[in-house]
Amino acid sequence: MKLRRYDNCNVAIDKNQMTPLHIASRDGSSNCVKVLLPDADRDIGDKWQNYAIHYAALNGHEEIARMILDKDSQERRRINVNHETPLFLASREGHTDVVTLLLQDGMDDFQPDLNGRTPLHRSASRGHFEVVKLLLSSMANRDTEDKWGFTPLNYAASWRGYQDVIGYLSTSQLNITLSYFFEISDPFQQNNAEMTTFFM
């Protein structure tokens, strides 16, 4: 692997523009993060504009996410090229501890990704019941529609039909059946051009 060194910040970068802090955060190397964090330039994103906090959230490394947030609580607001926040990634992957951490102080505004999907859409789509409950208890909007007009309930009911999530998200105003979801279109279909992240 060829490394490039930035003279102004003394940071090694690999071919994906990942720094040692990115890699340590991705791999759960908390001791390495502890050593790197004080002098790291945390404003360097990789080729997908993911930051160390994204990798910690994506992989469920709560201790590392906490260390990064202790350095700067605004790290939780970072977005990558798909406008995915750390909360979005942790919610999608079902990392309850990280979601709990990121929701502390009510600082996240549940920013949607480029397709209008919120952390609640993504946790519901994968049946992460505990994450869905956490997001709703933090005032996430259960009726937010993505760019195709689908709500988190639509996502929960599509494909596998996560019954616990469906029941939790259902309200008297949402008289929707599973057959309705299958008659319209698949909310997970995307143009290949939109699949710009390796996380999908």
C-alpha positions as CSV (number, residue, x, y, z in Angstrom):
1,M,0.0,0.0,0.0
2,K,1.4,3.4,-1.0
3,L,1.1,6.1,1.6
4,R,1.2,9.8,0.9
5,R,2.3,12.1,3.7
6,Y,0.8,15.6,4.1
7,D,3.6,17.9,5.3
8,N,1.2,20.4,6.8
9,C,-0.5,17.9,9.1
10,N,1.9,15.0,9.1
11,V,-0.8,12.4,8.3
12,A,-0.4,9.3,6.2
13,I,-3.1,8.8,3.6
14,D,-3.8,5.5,1.7
15,K,-5.3,5.1,-1.8
16,N,-8.8,5.7,-0.4
17,Q,-7.6,8.8,1.4
18,M,-8.0,7.0,4.7
19,T,-5.9,8.2,7.6
20,P,-4.6,6.0,10.4
21,L,-7.4,7.4,12.6
22,H,-10.0,6.3,10.0
23,I,-8.5,2.8,10.0
24,A,-8.2,2.5,13.7
25,S,-11.8,3.7,14.2
26,R,-13.0,1.2,11.6
27,D,-11.1,-1.7,13.1
28,G,-12.0,-1.0,16.7
29,S,-8.5,-0.3,17.8
30,S,-9.3,1.9,20.8
31,N,-5.7,2.0,22.0
32,C,-4.5,3.3,18.6
33,V,-7.3,5.9,18.5
34,K,-6.3,7.1,22.0
35,V,-2.8,7.7,20.8
36,L,-3.8,9.2,17.4
37,L,-6.7,11.4,18.4
38,P,-4.8,14.2,20.2
39,D,-2.8,15.2,17.2
40,A,-5.0,13.9,14.4
41,D,-6.5,16.2,11.8
42,R,-10.1,15.1,12.1
43,D,-11.2,17.4,9.2
44,I,-9.8,14.9,6.7
45,G,-12.4,12.8,5.0
46,D,-11.7,9.8,2.9
47,K,-12.7,9.5,-0.7
48,W,-16.4,9.0,0.3
49,Q,-16.1,11.9,2.8
50,N,-16.4,9.5,5.7
51,Y,-14.7,10.6,8.9
52,A,-13.4,8.6,11.8
53,I,-16.8,9.0,13.6
54,H,-18.6,7.4,10.6
55,Y,-16.4,4.3,10.8
56,A,-16.9,4.0,14.6
57,A,-20.6,4.3,14.2
58,L,-20.8,2.0,11.2
59,N,-19.0,-0.8,13.0
60,G,-20.6,-0.3,16.4
61,H,-17.4,0.8,18.2
62,E,-19.1,2.7,21.1
63,E,-15.9,3.4,23.0
64,I,-14.2,4.9,20.0
65,A,-17.2,7.0,19.1
66,R,-17.3,8.3,22.7
67,M,-13.6,9.2,22.6
68,I,-14.1,11.2,19.3
69,L,-17.2,12.9,20.7
70,D,-15.4,13.8,23.9
71,K,-12.9,15.7,21.7
72,D,-15.7,17.5,19.8
73,S,-19.4,16.8,20.3
74,Q,-20.1,18.3,16.9
75,E,-18.5,15.3,15.2
76,R,-21.9,13.7,15.4
77,R,-23.1,16.1,12.7
78,R,-20.6,15.0,10.0
79,I,-22.0,13.9,6.7
80,N,-20.5,11.8,3.9
81,V,-21.1,12.1,0.2
82,N,-24.5,10.4,0.6
83,H,-25.4,12.9,3.4
84,E,-25.3,10.0,5.9
85,T,-24.6,11.0,9.5
86,P,-23.0,8.7,12.1
87,L,-26.4,8.3,13.5
88,F,-27.8,7.2,10.1
89,L,-25.1,4.5,9.8
90,A,-25.3,3.2,13.4
91,S,-29.1,3.1,13.1
92,R,-29.0,1.2,9.8
93,E,-26.6,-1.4,11.3
94,G,-28.6,-1.8,14.6
95,H,-25.8,-0.6,16.9
96,T,-28.0,0.3,19.9
97,D,-25.2,1.5,22.2
98,V,-23.8,3.8,19.5
99,V,-27.3,5.2,18.7
100,T,-27.9,5.9,22.4
101,L,-24.6,7.8,22.6
102,L,-25.2,9.8,19.4
103,L,-28.7,10.8,20.6
104,Q,-27.4,12.2,23.9
105,D,-28.1,15.9,24.5
106,G,-30.6,15.8,21.6
107,M,-28.1,17.2,19.2
108,D,-29.0,15.2,16.2
109,D,-31.6,16.6,13.9
110,F,-32.3,13.3,12.1
111,Q,-30.9,14.7,8.8
112,P,-32.0,12.6,5.8
113,D,-29.6,11.1,3.2
114,L,-29.6,12.1,-0.4
115,N,-32.7,10.0,-1.0
116,G,-34.6,11.5,1.9
117,R,-34.3,8.5,4.1
118,T,-33.8,9.1,7.8
119,P,-32.2,7.0,10.5
120,L,-35.7,5.8,11.3
121,H,-36.3,4.6,7.7
122,R,-33.0,2.6,7.7
123,S,-33.5,1.0,11.1
124,A,-37.0,0.1,10.3
125,S,-36.0,-1.4,6.9
126,R,-33.7,-3.9,8.7
127,G,-36.0,-4.6,11.6
128,H,-33.8,-3.1,14.4
129,F,-36.7,-2.8,16.9
130,E,-34.6,-1.4,19.8
131,V,-33.1,1.3,17.6
132,V,-36.6,2.2,16.2
133,K,-37.8,2.7,19.8
134,L,-34.8,4.8,20.7
135,L,-35.3,7.1,17.7
136,L,-39.0,7.6,18.3
137,S,-38.3,8.3,22.0
138,S,-36.0,11.1,20.8
139,M,-38.7,12.6,18.7
140,A,-37.9,11.2,15.3
141,N,-40.8,11.8,12.9
142,R,-42.4,8.5,12.1
143,D,-44.3,10.0,9.1
144,T,-41.3,11.4,7.2
145,E,-41.4,10.4,3.5
146,D,-38.3,9.7,1.4
147,K,-38.0,10.9,-2.2
148,W,-40.3,8.0,-3.3
149,G,-43.0,8.9,-0.8
150,F,-42.2,6.0,1.5
151,T,-42.4,6.3,5.3
152,P,-40.4,4.2,7.8
153,L,-43.5,2.0,8.2
154,N,-43.4,1.3,4.4
155,Y,-39.8,0.1,4.8
156,A,-40.6,-2.1,7.8
157,A,-43.4,-3.8,6.0
158,S,-41.6,-4.3,2.7
159,W,-39.8,-7.5,1.9
160,R,-39.5,-9.3,5.2
161,G,-42.3,-7.6,7.1
162,Y,-40.8,-6.9,10.6
163,Q,-44.0,-7.4,12.6
164,D,-42.7,-5.8,15.9
165,V,-41.5,-2.7,14.1
166,I,-44.7,-2.5,12.0
167,G,-46.8,-2.6,15.2
168,Y,-44.7,0.0,16.9
169,L,-44.8,2.4,14.0
170,S,-48.4,1.9,13.1
171,T,-51.0,4.6,14.0
172,S,-54.7,4.9,13.5
173,Q,-54.0,7.4,10.7
174,L,-51.9,4.9,8.7
175,N,-54.4,2.3,7.3
176,I,-51.9,0.5,5.1
177,T,-51.6,-3.2,4.4
178,L,-48.8,-5.3,3.2
179,S,-50.5,-5.8,-0.2
180,Y,-50.4,-2.1,-0.7
181,F,-46.7,-2.0,-0.4
182,F,-46.1,-4.8,-3.0
183,E,-48.6,-3.2,-5.4
184,I,-46.8,0.0,-5.7
185,S,-43.0,-0.2,-6.0
186,D,-40.1,-1.5,-4.1
187,P,-38.7,1.4,-1.9
188,F,-35.3,-0.2,-2.1
189,Q,-34.9,0.0,-5.8
190,Q,-32.3,2.6,-6.7
191,N,-30.6,3.8,-9.8
192,N,-27.1,2.3,-9.9
193,A,-25.7,5.9,-10.2
194,E,-27.1,6.6,-6.8
195,M,-25.2,3.7,-5.2
196,T,-22.1,5.7,-4.6
197,T,-21.2,4.3,-1.3
198,F,-19.5,1.0,-0.5
199,F,-21.6,0.8,2.7
200,M,-24.8,-0.4,0.8
